[in-house]
Amino acid sequence: MSGPQLLVHDRKDNVGVVVVEGLTAGTDMLCVVTEDDSSFQLTSAADVPIGHKVALKDLKAGDTAIKYGEDIGKVIADVPLGGHVHTHNLKTKRW
């Protein structure tokens, strides 16, 4: 694959966004940080749909998910490095 599979917006982020269809567990992803155009590799621990998030480190229940350098919600179930982050394990803090 020529382009990245995962985009990370800010160096402070602990989640990135899948930008390809059909990402499967075990995929060695090219991850690009848009803030500084740097890149790194990460293996997906799960099948993750396009537009959904992937944990950039082990996240524990009670942690804050950071995207765009901002708090986007509270982790409600542990997520391993490379794991799928979505409504089943992340809730907004707004209500």
Secondary structure, DSSP 8 states (H G I E B T S, - for coil): --S-SEEE-STT-SEEEE-STTB-TT-EEEEEETTTTEEEEEE-SS-B-TT-EEESS-B-TT-EEEETTEEEEEE-S-B-TT-EESTTTEE-S--
